[in-house]
Amino acid sequence: MKQYDRAIADFNVVVRVRPHDADARNYRGGAYSAIGKYDQAVTDFSEAIRLNPKHLKAYFNRGNAYTQLGQDGLAIADYGAVIRVNSDAEAAYNRGTLYFHKSEYERAINDFDIAIRSKKDFARAYVAGGVSRFILGLYPEAVGNF
């Protein structure tokens, strides 16, 4: 925990000296996330996005923080912002997992498939896609995922 507290203190200095540095906000948000201060993390990630609307890592990180806060709709939107630009496997998997937990299995399958196309050896996406297909009664397709 002390390492993250030190990192936050260091990034506080960077933010003071370079207030328009989106990366500093994103990194400080990551440190806040690491110690469970998700509200503060969201604030930093949001500021990073305001400073640089194309900062995909900040969208991804904010999506993770929103997930931890139980704000799934906002997390889904942030992961979607990343996926629209580069079909990021982790963002697609995370969004698919949120859809899965909402019992929106078709959407979950679509995202797990995006994750697999982006990262061919993404075992968790294969399993999650298979389970989603199984729940929908798509047994041959489910077996194909395993």
KEDRENTOR-579005 format. One line per 8 residues: number of its first residue (from 1); their letters; for each residue x, y, z of N, C-alpha, C, O. Coordinates in nm, 4 decimals. Layout:
N
NUM = A = X:Y:Z:X:Y:Z:X:Y:Z:X:Y:Z  ...;
***
This chain:
146
1 = MKQYDRAI = 0.0826:-0.1191:0.0000:0.0000:0.0000:0.0000:0.0868:0.1252:0.0000:0.0530:0.2244:-0.0645  0.1957:0.1210:0.0704:0.2819:0.2390:0.0782:0.3396:0.2759:-0.0581:0.3583:0.3939:-0.0877  0.3681:0.1749:-0.1418:0.4184:0.2056:-0.2762:0.3165:0.2889:-0.3536:0.3527:0.3851:-0.4213  0.1892:0.2518:-0.3432:0.0856:0.3247:-0.4159:0.0652:0.4635:-0.3563:0.0431:0.5599:-0.4295  0.0725:0.4741:-0.2241:0.0629:0.6062:-0.1620:0.1754:0.6959:-0.2116:0.1542:0.8141:-0.2388  0.2948:0.6391:-0.2232:0.4099:0.7160:-0.2734:0.3880:0.7555:-0.4199:0.4175:0.8681:-0.4600  0.3358:0.6608:-0.4991:0.3079:0.6900:-0.6404:0.2051:0.8025:-0.6522:0.2199:0.8926:-0.7347  0.1021:0.7966:-0.5702:-0.0005:0.9021:-0.5737:0.0619:1.0366:-0.5390:0.0339:1.1371:-0.6043;
9 = ADFNVVVR = 0.1462:1.0385:-0.4367:0.2138:1.1635:-0.3989:0.2996:1.2152:-0.5142:0.3002:1.3349:-0.5430  0.3715:1.1253:-0.5794:0.4550:1.1660:-0.6931:0.3695:1.2204:-0.8077:0.4034:1.3225:-0.8676  0.2590:1.1525:-0.8379:0.1721:1.1997:-0.9465:0.1020:1.3295:-0.9097:0.0694:1.4093:-0.9976  0.0783:1.3518:-0.7803:0.0224:1.4810:-0.7374:0.1158:1.5947:-0.7794:0.0707:1.7002:-0.8241  0.2447:1.5721:-0.7647:0.3432:1.6727:-0.8048:0.3380:1.6936:-0.9562:0.3362:1.8071:-1.0038  0.3356:1.5835:-1.0310:0.3308:1.5933:-1.1777:0.2050:1.6679:-1.2216:0.2114:1.7542:-1.3091  0.0919:1.6354:-1.1618:-0.0344:1.7000:-1.1984:-0.0286:1.8490:-1.1670:-0.0803:1.9304:-1.2435  0.0335:1.8852:-1.0557:0.0471:2.0270:-1.0205:0.1356:2.1013:-1.1208:0.1056:2.2140:-1.1602;
17 = VRPHDADA = 0.2449:2.0364:-1.1612:0.3408:2.0998:-1.2534:0.2895:2.0957:-1.3973:0.3095:2.1901:-1.4737  0.2233:1.9858:-1.4334:0.1744:1.9671:-1.5711:0.0252:1.9330:-1.5670:-0.0125:1.8177:-1.5883  -0.0593:2.0318:-1.5400:-0.2022:2.0058:-1.5203:-0.2746:1.9494:-1.6424:-0.3851:1.8968:-1.6295  -0.2142:1.9594:-1.7601:-0.2790:1.9095:-1.8823:-0.2229:1.7736:-1.9257:-0.2431:1.7316:-2.0396  -0.1540:1.7065:-1.8368:-0.0925:1.5765:-1.8667:-0.1936:1.4642:-1.8399:-0.2139:1.4232:-1.7256  -0.2558:1.4157:-1.9468:-0.3570:1.3102:-1.9344:-0.2971:1.1809:-1.8798:-0.3622:1.1098:-1.8032  -0.1732:1.1501:-1.9188:-0.1101:1.0267:-1.8705:-0.0903:1.0298:-1.7196:-0.1100:0.9285:-1.6525  -0.0515:1.1450:-1.6656:-0.0326:1.1549:-1.5206:-0.1639:1.1267:-1.4481:-0.1654:1.0580:-1.3460;
25 = RNYRGGAY = -0.2736:1.1796:-1.5008:-0.4056:1.1539:-1.4400:-0.4405:1.0052:-1.4500:-0.4920:0.9461:-1.3550  -0.4119:0.9456:-1.5660:-0.4421:0.8040:-1.5843:-0.3594:0.7185:-1.4885:-0.4126:0.6268:-1.4258  -0.2310:0.7475:-1.4767:-0.1457:0.6692:-1.3874:-0.1861:0.6873:-1.2407:-0.1885:0.5907:-1.1645  -0.2176:0.8099:-1.2017:-0.2605:0.8312:-1.0634:-0.3925:0.7582:-1.0384:-0.4133:0.7018:-0.9310  -0.4811:0.7594:-1.1375:-0.6056:0.6838:-1.1248:-0.5790:0.5351:-1.1065:-0.6488:0.4677:-1.0307  -0.4774:0.4841:-1.1765:-0.4404:0.3438:-1.1602:-0.3927:0.3138:-1.0194:-0.4234:0.2082:-0.9641  -0.3182:0.4060:-0.9616:-0.2712:0.3880:-0.8235:-0.3891:0.3917:-0.7265:-0.3953:0.3117:-0.6331  -0.4822:0.4840:-0.7485:-0.6021:0.4874:-0.6640:-0.6802:0.3558:-0.6756:-0.7281:0.3026:-0.5754;
33 = SAIGKYDQ = -0.6927:0.3041:-0.7979:-0.7630:0.1768:-0.8170:-0.6948:0.0643:-0.7409:-0.7607:-0.0203:-0.6805  -0.5626:0.0643:-0.7445:-0.4866:-0.0434:-0.6802:-0.5097:-0.0486:-0.5294:-0.4953:-0.1543:-0.4680  -0.5452:0.0640:-0.4701:-0.5707:0.0638:-0.3253:-0.7201:0.0734:-0.2942:-0.7595:0.1003:-0.1807  -0.8024:0.0511:-0.3967:-0.9467:0.0438:-0.3751:-1.0185:0.1768:-0.3655:-1.1343:0.1809:-0.3240  -0.9535:0.2848:-0.4023:-1.0178:0.4168:-0.4003:-1.0751:0.4457:-0.5390:-1.0246:0.5298:-0.6134  -1.1819:0.3733:-0.5709:-1.2356:0.3752:-0.7065:-1.3018:0.5071:-0.7438:-1.2953:0.5483:-0.8596  -1.3651:0.5738:-0.6485:-1.4246:0.7035:-0.6803:-1.3179:0.8031:-0.7229:-1.3357:0.8759:-0.8205  -1.2065:0.8064:-0.6496:-1.0970:0.8962:-0.6858:-1.0351:0.8542:-0.8194:-0.9952:0.9385:-0.8997;
41 = AVTDFSEA = -1.0277:0.7228:-0.8418:-0.9746:0.6734:-0.9680:-1.0620:0.7202:-1.0846:-1.0107:0.7668:-1.1863  -1.1930:0.7077:-1.0695:-1.2854:0.7509:-1.1752:-1.2664:0.8997:-1.2045:-1.2679:0.9414:-1.3203  -1.2488:0.9785:-1.1004:-1.2262:1.1220:-1.1193:-1.1020:1.1457:-1.2049:-1.1049:1.2264:-1.2977  -0.9927:1.0753:-1.1737:-0.8701:1.0930:-1.2517:-0.8850:1.0407:-1.3943:-0.8420:1.1067:-1.4889  -0.9448:0.9237:-1.4108:-0.9620:0.8701:-1.5459:-1.0510:0.9626:-1.6291:-1.0253:0.9841:-1.7475  -1.1543:1.0165:-1.5673:-1.2438:1.1092:-1.6380:-1.1694:1.2355:-1.6798:-1.1910:1.2877:-1.7892  -1.0826:1.2838:-1.5933:-1.0043:1.4023:-1.6284:-0.9052:1.3695:-1.7405:-0.8832:1.4517:-1.8294  -0.8460:1.2516:-1.7368:-0.7555:1.2105:-1.8453:-0.8303:1.2080:-1.9786:-0.7771:1.2507:-2.0811;
49 = IRLNPKHL = -0.9525:1.1584:-1.9765:-1.0341:1.1519:-2.0982:-1.0740:1.2928:-2.1436:-1.0758:1.3213:-2.2633  -1.1057:1.3801:-2.0485:-1.1377:1.5183:-2.0852:-1.0180:1.5847:-2.1531:-1.0329:1.6575:-2.2513  -0.8988:1.5582:-2.0985:-0.7774:1.6170:-2.1547:-0.7393:1.5548:-2.2888:-0.6849:1.6222:-2.3764  -0.7684:1.4258:-2.3038:-0.7359:1.3551:-2.4273:-0.8484:1.2553:-2.4568:-0.8431:1.1413:-2.4109  -0.9499:1.2971:-2.5329:-1.0647:1.2102:-2.5592:-1.0305:1.0792:-2.6312:-1.1150:0.9901:-2.6398  -0.9099:1.0668:-2.6822:-0.8682:0.9431:-2.7505:-0.7823:0.8541:-2.6605:-0.7182:0.7612:-2.7095  -0.7800:0.8807:-2.5319:-0.6963:0.8064:-2.4367:-0.7664:0.6743:-2.4023:-0.8364:0.6649:-2.3015  -0.7470:0.5736:-2.4864:-0.8190:0.4475:-2.4720:-0.7889:0.3763:-2.3404:-0.8773:0.3129:-2.2829;
57 = KAYFNRGN = -0.6668:0.3861:-2.2930:-0.6322:0.3197:-2.1668:-0.7113:0.3813:-2.0512:-0.7503:0.3107:-1.9582  -0.7349:0.5121:-2.0569:-0.8148:0.5767:-1.9517:-0.9598:0.5279:-1.9565:-1.0217:0.5066:-1.8522  -1.0142:0.5102:-2.0779:-1.1495:0.4538:-2.0882:-1.1533:0.3128:-2.0300:-1.2437:0.2785:-1.9539  -1.0548:0.2323:-2.0664:-1.0485:0.0942:-2.0160:-1.0375:0.0941:-1.8638:-1.1100:0.0217:-1.7957  -0.9471:0.1750:-1.8116:-0.9271:0.1793:-1.6666:-1.0506:0.2314:-1.5942:-1.0861:0.1817:-1.4874  -1.1158:0.3313:-1.6525:-1.2372:0.3824:-1.5900:-1.3472:0.2763:-1.5928:-1.4252:0.2642:-1.4984  -1.3528:0.1992:-1.7026:-1.4479:0.0886:-1.7079:-1.4240:-0.0110:-1.5957:-1.5187:-0.0591:-1.5335  -1.2979:-0.0417:-1.5699:-1.2650:-0.1326:-1.4595:-1.3079:-0.0740:-1.3253:-1.3631:-0.1448:-1.2411;
65 = AYTQLGQD = -1.2826:0.0549:-1.3054:-1.3205:0.1196:-1.1791:-1.4732:0.1223:-1.1642:-1.5259:0.0946:-1.0565  -1.5436:0.1557:-1.2728:-1.6890:0.1536:-1.2668:-1.7401:0.0141:-1.2315:-1.8357:0.0007:-1.1552  -1.6772:-0.0891:-1.2862:-1.7172:-0.2256:-1.2537:-1.7034:-0.2501:-1.1043:-1.7929:-0.3069:-1.0418  -1.5926:-0.2078:-1.0477:-1.5712:-0.2255:-0.9042:-1.6731:-0.1487:-0.8213:-1.7065:-0.1899:-0.7102  -1.7225:-0.0379:-0.8741:-1.8225:0.0428:-0.8041:-1.9653:-0.0068:-0.8284:-2.0607:0.0483:-0.7736  -1.9796:-0.1122:-0.9116:-2.1121:-0.1646:-0.9424:-2.1892:-0.0806:-1.0425:-2.3110:-0.0941:-1.0543  -2.1195:0.0057:-1.1143:-2.1831:0.0911:-1.2145:-2.1631:0.0284:-1.3528:-2.0906:0.0803:-1.4377  -2.2303:-0.0846:-1.3713:-2.2083:-0.1666:-1.4904:-2.2428:-0.0955:-1.6208:-2.1730:-0.1128:-1.7207;
73 = GLAIADYG = -2.3488:-0.0162:-1.6212:-2.3858:0.0542:-1.7440:-2.2763:0.1490:-1.7905:-2.2475:0.1579:-1.9098  -2.2156:0.2192:-1.6963:-2.1064:0.3105:-1.7312:-1.9826:0.2329:-1.7747:-1.9111:0.2751:-1.8655  -1.9575:0.1196:-1.7097:-1.8437:0.0357:-1.7487:-1.8631:-0.0169:-1.8907:-1.7698:-0.0159:-1.9711  -1.9839:-0.0627:-1.9211:-2.0133:-0.1144:-2.0552:-1.9882:-0.0055:-2.1596:-1.9320:-0.0331:-2.2656  -2.0290:0.1164:-2.1305:-2.0076:0.2269:-2.2251:-1.8586:0.2529:-2.2460:-1.8148:0.2743:-2.3590  -1.7808:0.2512:-2.1382:-1.6373:0.2764:-2.1526:-1.5671:0.1638:-2.2282:-1.4827:0.1903:-2.3137  -1.6006:0.0402:-2.1979:-1.5408:-0.0700:-2.2737:-1.5804:-0.0596:-2.4206:-1.5000:-0.0885:-2.5092  -1.7037:-0.0184:-2.4461:-1.7489:-0.0004:-2.5840:-1.6669:0.1038:-2.6583:-1.6377:0.0875:-2.7767;
81 = AVIRVNSD = -1.6296:0.2111:-2.5888:-1.5467:0.3152:-2.6516:-1.4129:0.2576:-2.6968:-1.3611:0.2949:-2.8021  -1.3580:0.1680:-2.6180:-1.2304:0.1047:-2.6534:-1.2496:0.0076:-2.7692:-1.1725:0.0084:-2.8651  -1.3516:-0.0752:-2.7599:-1.3757:-0.1788:-2.8611:-1.4029:-0.1168:-2.9984:-1.3577:-0.1696:-3.1000  -1.4759:-0.0058:-3.0021:-1.5056:0.0592:-3.1304:-1.3793:0.1017:-3.2032:-1.3770:0.1055:-3.3262  -1.2759:0.1333:-3.1299:-1.1522:0.1816:-3.1920:-1.0590:0.0676:-3.2295:-1.0010:0.0692:-3.3381  -1.0431:-0.0323:-3.1417:-0.9400:-0.1320:-3.1720:-0.9735:-0.2766:-3.1368:-0.8834:-0.3603:-3.1339  -1.0991:-0.3084:-3.1102:-1.1393:-0.4464:-3.0784:-1.0498:-0.5095:-2.9712:-1.0124:-0.6263:-2.9820  -1.0163:-0.4331:-2.8694:-0.9306:-0.4794:-2.7609:-0.9887:-0.6034:-2.6946:-1.1047:-0.6038:-2.6533;
89 = AEAAYNRG = -0.9077:-0.7089:-2.6844:-0.9542:-0.8372:-2.6312:-0.9988:-0.8247:-2.4859:-1.1041:-0.8772:-2.4498  -0.9222:-0.7572:-2.4029:-0.9572:-0.7457:-2.2607:-1.0839:-0.6629:-2.2424:-1.1690:-0.6978:-2.1606  -1.0977:-0.5542:-2.3172:-1.2185:-0.4721:-2.3066:-1.3409:-0.5518:-2.3512:-1.4463:-0.5446:-2.2879  -1.3273:-0.6277:-2.4599:-1.4386:-0.7095:-2.5082:-1.4744:-0.8172:-2.4064:-1.5922:-0.8416:-2.3803  -1.3737:-0.8811:-2.3493:-1.3994:-0.9837:-2.2478:-1.4689:-0.9222:-2.1254:-1.5663:-0.9777:-2.0746  -1.4188:-0.8090:-2.0791:-1.4783:-0.7457:-1.9615:-1.6229:-0.7063:-1.9874:-1.7099:-0.7280:-1.9030  -1.6486:-0.6477:-2.1058:-1.7863:-0.6097:-2.1371:-1.8732:-0.7341:-2.1507:-1.9873:-0.7359:-2.1044  -1.8197:-0.8375:-2.2140:-1.8940:-0.9621:-2.2268:-1.9293:-1.0217:-2.0913:-2.0388:-1.0749:-2.0729;
97 = TLYFHKSE = -1.8374:-1.0129:-1.9974:-1.8630:-1.0633:-1.8627:-1.9763:-0.9848:-1.7960:-2.0611:-1.0427:-1.7280  -1.9770:-0.8535:-1.8159:-2.0861:-0.7734:-1.7592:-2.2192:-0.8116:-1.8221:-2.3196:-0.8243:-1.7521  -2.2208:-0.8302:-1.9538:-2.3445:-0.8745:-2.0199:-2.3865:-1.0127:-1.9682:-2.5050:-1.0377:-1.9461  -2.2900:-1.1011:-1.9496:-2.3197:-1.2351:-1.8982:-2.3908:-1.2248:-1.7630:-2.4916:-1.2916:-1.7400  -2.3386:-1.1420:-1.6753:-2.3983:-1.1268:-1.5418:-2.5350:-1.0603:-1.5461:-2.6128:-1.0716:-1.4513  -2.5646:-0.9911:-1.6552:-2.6974:-0.9324:-1.6751:-2.7895:-1.0293:-1.7508:-2.9022:-0.9942:-1.7857  -2.7402:-1.1518:-1.7756:-2.8138:-1.2547:-1.8511:-2.8413:-1.2123:-1.9945:-2.9385:-1.2579:-2.0548  -2.7575:-1.1262:-2.0497:-2.7680:-1.0859:-2.1898:-2.6659:-1.1696:-2.2683:-2.5623:-1.1203:-2.3131;
105 = YERAINDF = -2.6998:-1.2970:-2.2827:-2.6027:-1.3947:-2.3330:-2.5639:-1.3738:-2.4783:-2.4487:-1.3975:-2.5147  -2.6572:-1.3299:-2.5627:-2.6209:-1.3056:-2.7030:-2.5148:-1.1960:-2.7126:-2.4173:-1.2087:-2.7866  -2.5353:-1.0887:-2.6370:-2.4366:-0.9806:-2.6367:-2.3039:-1.0291:-2.5784:-2.1967:-0.9947:-2.6282  -2.3126:-1.1082:-2.4740:-2.1909:-1.1626:-2.4131:-2.1143:-1.2462:-2.5152:-1.9927:-1.2321:-2.5284  -2.1849:-1.3331:-2.5874:-2.1204:-1.4182:-2.6883:-2.0516:-1.3319:-2.7929:-1.9380:-1.3591:-2.8318  -2.1207:-1.2273:-2.8386:-2.0604:-1.1390:-2.9380:-1.9283:-1.0818:-2.8864:-1.8287:-1.0795:-2.9588  -1.9275:-1.0362:-2.7623:-1.8045:-0.9789:-2.7065:-1.6965:-1.0839:-2.6851:-1.5789:-1.0577:-2.7103  -1.7348:-1.2018:-2.6392:-1.6344:-1.3067:-2.6220:-1.5737:-1.3453:-2.7568:-1.4545:-1.3749:-2.7657;
113 = DIAIRSKK = -1.6566:-1.3447:-2.8620:-1.6049:-1.3725:-2.9964:-1.5092:-1.2629:-3.0438:-1.4082:-1.2922:-3.1077  -1.5404:-1.1375:-3.0128:-1.4481:-1.0277:-3.0458:-1.3155:-1.0500:-2.9750:-1.2090:-1.0347:-3.0347  -1.3225:-1.0863:-2.8474:-1.2004:-1.1096:-2.7697:-1.1170:-1.2211:-2.8315:-0.9947:-1.2099:-2.8403  -1.1825:-1.3284:-2.8742:-1.1119:-1.4426:-2.9335:-1.0500:-1.4039:-3.0679:-0.9372:-1.4431:-3.0977  -1.1231:-1.3272:-3.1490:-1.0660:-1.2841:-3.2768:-0.9439:-1.1945:-3.2557:-0.8497:-1.1969:-3.3348  -0.9467:-1.1161:-3.1491:-0.8353:-1.0258:-3.1202:-0.7168:-1.0970:-3.0563:-0.6020:-1.0556:-3.0728  -0.7453:-1.2038:-2.9839:-0.6411:-1.2756:-2.9106:-0.6741:-1.4249:-2.9169:-0.7494:-1.4768:-2.8345  -0.6174:-1.4915:-3.0144:-0.6542:-1.6309:-3.0463:-0.6383:-1.7279:-2.9300:-0.7083:-1.8290:-2.9254;
121 = DFARAYVA = -0.5490:-1.7004:-2.8369:-0.5246:-1.7935:-2.7259:-0.5906:-1.7476:-2.5954:-0.5431:-1.7814:-2.4869  -0.6986:-1.6717:-2.6053:-0.7663:-1.6144:-2.4890:-0.8595:-1.7200:-2.4289:-0.9790:-1.7228:-2.4587  -0.8042:-1.8058:-2.3450:-0.8771:-1.9205:-2.2909:-1.0034:-1.8797:-2.2153:-1.1079:-1.9429:-2.2307  -0.9946:-1.7757:-2.1346:-1.1135:-1.7332:-2.0573:-1.2290:-1.6955:-2.1489:-1.3448:-1.7215:-2.1161  -1.1992:-1.6349:-2.2627:-1.3052:-1.5958:-2.3562:-1.3686:-1.7189:-2.4215:-1.4898:-1.7229:-2.4428  -1.2862:-1.8189:-2.4531:-1.3415:-1.9431:-2.5080:-1.4365:-2.0088:-2.4072:-1.5468:-2.0503:-2.4430  -1.3937:-2.0176:-2.2835:-1.4769:-2.0813:-2.1802:-1.6047:-2.0013:-2.1589:-1.7136:-2.0588:-2.1564  -1.5934:-1.8716:-2.1437:-1.7111:-1.7883:-2.1192:-1.8087:-1.7939:-2.2372:-1.9301:-1.7985:-2.2177;
129 = GGVSRFIL = -1.7551:-1.7936:-2.3588:-1.8406:-1.8064:-2.4761:-1.9105:-1.9413:-2.4798:-2.0280:-1.9507:-2.5153  -1.8373:-2.0453:-2.4430:-1.8963:-2.1793:-2.4392:-2.0065:-2.1895:-2.3355:-2.1122:-2.2464:-2.3629  -1.9836:-2.1359:-2.2185:-2.0854:-2.1387:-2.1129:-2.2076:-2.0586:-2.1559:-2.3207:-2.1013:-2.1330  -2.1862:-1.9437:-2.2176:-2.2987:-1.8620:-2.2642:-2.3813:-1.9377:-2.3681:-2.5043:-1.9366:-2.3636  -2.3131:-2.0026:-2.4605:-2.3849:-2.0804:-2.5626:-2.4593:-2.1981:-2.4988:-2.5710:-2.2301:-2.5396  -2.3992:-2.2614:-2.4007:-2.4629:-2.3735:-2.3310:-2.5919:-2.3258:-2.2637:-2.6954:-2.3917:-2.2737  -2.5855:-2.2123:-2.1960:-2.7039:-2.1581:-2.1280:-2.8165:-2.1337:-2.2278:-2.9337:-2.1534:-2.1957  -2.7812:-2.0911:-2.3485:-2.8823:-2.0646:-2.4517:-2.9275:-2.1925:-2.5233:-3.0126:-2.1874:-2.6121;
137 = GLYPEAVG = -2.8710:-2.3061:-2.4846:-2.9090:-2.4326:-2.5475:-2.8417:-2.4563:-2.6807:-2.8850:-2.5418:-2.7579  -2.7370:-2.3821:-2.7085:-2.6618:-2.3977:-2.8336:-2.5480:-2.4982:-2.8096:-2.4300:-2.4633:-2.8127  -2.5871:-2.6225:-2.7859:-2.4911:-2.7226:-2.7395:-2.3778:-2.7529:-2.8368:-2.2626:-2.7578:-2.7938  -2.4045:-2.7734:-2.9662:-2.2909:-2.7990:-3.0571:-2.1928:-2.6829:-3.0609:-2.0714:-2.7031:-3.0609  -2.2463:-2.5605:-3.0642:-2.1596:-2.4420:-3.0663:-2.0831:-2.4287:-2.9352:-1.9668:-2.3884:-2.9341  -2.1495:-2.4632:-2.8240:-2.0832:-2.4565:-2.6932:-1.9643:-2.5511:-2.6886:-1.8568:-2.5149:-2.6407  -1.9842:-2.6729:-2.7388:-1.8757:-2.7709:-2.7401:-1.7601:-2.7196:-2.8242:-1.6437:-2.7422:-2.7910  -1.7920:-2.6503:-2.9335:-1.6888:-2.5933:-3.0196:-1.6028:-2.4906:-2.9485:-1.4876:-2.4700:-2.9866;
145 = NF = -1.6558:-2.4262:-2.8470:-1.5783:-2.3285:-2.7709:-1.4791:-2.3953:-2.6759:-1.3771:-2.3370:-2.6392  -1.5109:-2.5182:-2.6372:-1.4212:-2.5877:-2.5446:-1.3233:-2.6689:-2.6227:-1.2381:-2.7358:-2.5643;
***
